Amino acid sequence: MVENNPPKAPALALGGVSRRFSAGDRIVPVLDALDLELRRGERVAVMGASGSGKSTLLNLAAGMDRPDEGSVAVLGESLAAIPEPSLTRFRARHIGLVFQDFNLIDSLDVRENIALPLWLNGIDPGSGEAEALAETLGVAALLDRMPGQLSGGEKQRVAIARALVHDPELLLADEPTGSLDEATAGRVLALFDRVTAERGCALILVTHNPEAAAVCDRRLQLRGGRLHEH
Amino acid sequence: MRLLFQSSRRFFRRHPGQLVLALAGMAAGVAVMTGVALMRDVLIDSLDGAADALAGRDSVRVTAPGGPLDEDLYRELALQQESPPLTPVLRQRVTVGEGRLELLGIDPFSGGGRGLLPPDLLARLLASPDAAAANASTLERLGLAAGEELTVSLGERTLELELVGPLPAGRELDDRLLMDIAALQAATGRQGELSWIDAPAGASAWLRERLPDSLELGSASQRRDAAARLTQGMRANLSAMGLISLAVGLFVIFSVLSFLLVQRRRSIAMLRAVGVTSGRITALLLIETAILAGLGALIGLALGTMLAGGLIGLVRVPVAELYGLLAPAGVQPSVGLYAFIWLASVATALISVAGLLDEARRIPPGRILRQPPPEPRRRRVGVIAALLLLGTAVVTVLASRSLPIAFSALFLALGGFALLAPEIGVRALSGLRRIAPASLAGRALALLLAGQKRIRPALAALSLALALATGLAMMVLGFRAAVDDWIDRLLRADSYVTASQGGLEAATVERVATLPGIAETSSARRVTVADGRQLIAYDLPSRAWAGFEWLAGDGPAAFEAFRSGEAVVVSEPLARRDGLGVGDDVRLETPAGERRFPVAAVYRDYASERGSIAIHAPLYRRLYDDPRRDSLGLYYSEAAVDEAALADRIHAIDPDLQLTGREAVRETTLAVFDRTFRISWALAALVAVIAVIALVSALLAMGLERRRDYATLRALGLTRGRLHALVVSQTAGLALAAALVAVPLSIAIHLGLSLVIQPRAFGWSLPLSWPLTPPALMLPLALLCGLLAGLYPAWRIGRRDPAPELKAE
């Protein structure tokens, strides 16, 4: 089903998406009839104030949350039509996630953390992909270390390697350079640039950093539950 | 502090499940402890119920060693001037199904019998010779009402009784039915016999002046001491099981409290950031623990009181069969006992969470500890402490033969094992992980090992509980095999003849021995002599002699010395208790004065933990002028004797005689054994249930701590089904690792119970045996238990949406 998606379908299409949360007796609208289309290989920066709904947008795009109204389609597949277990497998295969808080698995070493999506996709982790990405991101010397032994910047690079290792078509990154120094942040952004260009991977980059946003094709501001051109 | 308490109260209101789990763990441990403590008191009370009811708790009692009292003695004493109020009693034990009852024949117009019965009951008792008065709880247990008929068995005979009541009497007359003494004597064929005479404590001097030397006058405290001595081994074993249950329950408390601490780590860090001192945090948690433990202990006291009723039901039959004691059916709780258990439980709970409080105190202000750093030094100290405890236990056991010290050593050893078990268990888990590190199960175990601080108490509790249950099962099965072997060797005759009442007269023995088909006979007469020891007079042919297993002494030489009446042989429990060996003298008080006999040999015996002196029957008859036998062994002259015809011929000699085949005797003996150990199985099962609570709470604690990891895995593409499989792999892995640790530990416990505790508690040794069925069954059962225990945590963890868990902190 998923493998036969139309080649011309956008990487991500959100149409009229609304999402509301309840806070006590009140209903708080976070996203309000939001539209977004992302072509393959396109890079979009999403900026916005805290609480504006950036993480909600990423969760909806990743299929970890369902909209109250509207549709979400990834690679031409409507996520609403995919039942839960298949949706999880779909995410494992086609989407890469970089979390703001890294979320490395403390009990697995760096090599295992990077190779985790390969394991989840049933791919032999001995293919050398994890090592190659680690080399590119400057963490090859840390492959045998545990996450507890890494600095914040090193953890972030490992998390980025994990998001890219299975060659996803859609990369969702939440503040990926927030914990990095300027030079490393530059290397990471360059990697995103290369990956999106060479592999045709679409990117949503949630950031507060105008320099990071500057490398993207489009810069959008999330305000009042909708996206506005910056 | 008021705000802190308010925050605490709100936390528990929002997490009722955790509150219930903490209370359940504490309550379960305290319940078993309370149940066992109440049951112990019942065992001590069991001997004296009848005396309490008839003559008061401080009464004295006249008995005849080895037999009934002559009723004429009572008449002589009662007719004397200034005679104190005397209460003649005839006791007859009967059975109703598997249950036991005592028929107490009393004179309602003398001594303690006077005023015991209300006028209407007295009139009905005197009007009908079959009338028997019962109290309300006895009627309830029998499921009968006053006026209904009750059939009781007396050997092969039955008696039809008409119940009257309810008797206004308390638990001291539970399962004791009062009858008119003359009616009971007539119904049982025991005319002219009394079991004892009770009298008020003040009559002691008066009685001592008038009683012949052959009779005994015992005080209430002596009787209670005797009951305590009789049941000492059983009570000690039960106490040990109760303490173990409490220890396992404390592991649950530890797991649950650590679970609560993990949940509140963020709040504590924030409180610290805004200026709450670590001392206040510690005080808050200490008070919370005390309240939780206190409430849990209160619930445990209530549950334990109810549990005691069930446990007493399991011990009443074996106590009656083994010790001839009728335990009350109800418990008698005391405020002192409850207060002691409550205080001890709360104090132990506070001590057990000291490490957690220390951890809470160290939470830095404003930061969330992801994973506490490893503590190799503390673990090394733990291993050294464990080895020291084990070493001390071994030295203690070798240095002393005392039972309390042996139990102390057992607890030291268990403490040592509890410290070692997590270390070995974690290694076992690592080993299991290495089998397939890249598989789902392998990764599940990796996650489990990452949260090992949370699983350590569960590993200790589980492995100890599994080892205790398995070690106990190995000991019981080994013991059962030993008893089976012992009874098989001992029962050399083809069948046995016993009488419902009073034994077999010499003339009866002569007539049975000359029946066609009987080649030879053996006989035994058991009496308790003046100093309380049991004397068995044996008439044994050579082939019966071969049934003895000699633990000391030369069998053939001992046989010769025994047969010539020059020596006696003693059972192992007696030899251990009195420190007797071959060549030592045994002193016997006989009607003709004191006699001494050397011990020719020591034989294995599981019949009585009090121990027995075996004496050649002709010598016994000469010394004690007692020609009766309790049982007669028949050796057939031909292989195929028609036992039904033989039984008819024996009944023709005396209708009161019963013929029982060898196999039936063996089966009866083993059935008594099995009933005796039902309480052990029940306690072992309770310990296992508490351990499962420990397992589930530890896994929930771990699941909560690793929730972010699980959410990450879900976000990266681990399906809910695979997450369930992952969590269940963890519980199964944990249970399997605990079971692997428990296998050697259970063997050690089996050896400790068989070789150290049994000889000290009961006086008998058990041949070393290796019943491997329990450990072989324990491994798959533990695995199954682990799988089942994982279902709830898997459901809890799996139903969480990953997105909220992944939000930046």
Interface residues (C-beta under 8 A of the other chain):
Chain A: S55 N59 A62 M64 D65 E84 P85 T88 R89 R91 A92 R93 L97 F99 Q100 D101 N103 L104 I105 D106 S107 L108 E112 L116 P117 W119 L120 N121 P125 G148 R162 D174 E175
Chain B: R370 Q371 P373 A438 R443 A446 L447 L449 A450 G451 R708 D709 A711 T712 L713 R714 A715 L716 G717 L718 T719 R720 G721 D801 P802 A803 L806 K807 A808 E809
